[in-house]
Amino acid sequence: MAIHYRTKGFIFEKIDFREADRIFTIFTEDFGKLEILAKAIRKIKSKLRGGIELFYLTNVEFVQGKTYKTLTDASLIENFPNLRKDLKRLKIAYEISEILDDLIKGEEKDEKVWDLLKETFQGLNNLLLSIKECWLIYYYFFWNFLSILGYQPELNSCSICQKKLTPGNLYFNPKEGGVICFDCSKKVKDGKKIESDVIKILRLILKKEMNFLKKLKIEKTHQKAMKEISESYLSFVKESQS
Ligand SMILES: [Zn+2]
């Protein structure tokens, strides 16, 4: 008899496979990221269908075969209906799933990632939050996730000369590990100017001060800067992983 494993997981990717099968990529509470094959799930009669779908939190049961882990049971815990009904929220969920897929390589339990995912999905499902606040949740996920993976950026002292940062002429340099001062940016001739307010947002995100964040007045320029800095940091992390 094969051993049946049971765990909970966030479904963050699905790919159709063969005639009627599907492979789900799941971040599970007990085993980290897993790919699980669901046999014949695209047939109308499949009893697995109702319990597992993209961006569901699901109880899964599976067996380890020679090549695949095969799904033997799936029951829904939470389907985050508000996330599903709103294209903008859905888009954020897709971006999160892409980052998970890109940056988590092995099957390894990680409680911190698990807790962060729970917080993130509950946040995205919360209709009391505006779409701007949902984007804050995205950045909250992004920076805390990278920090868990060991890429926490330096935001308090210059990443090169270690001098305490004073507001003013500051630069962001992924390669050096975070914010650098004006003098060092001249020396390395690299880095993007970053406003003190954006550094403040990043600090609050990493301190997990969501209540403060919601009260902040975030300008369009800050949003644009957050986008640019996050993208450049992500490509740096991807490069250093490969
Ligand atoms: Zn410096």
Boltz pocket constraint, residues with backbone or C-beta under 6 A from the ligand:
constraints:
  - pocket:
      binder: B
      contacts: [[A, 158], [A, 159], [A, 160], [A, 161], [A, 162], [A, 163], [A, 180], [A, 181], [A, 182], [A, 183], [A, 184], [A, 185]]
      max_distance: 6.0
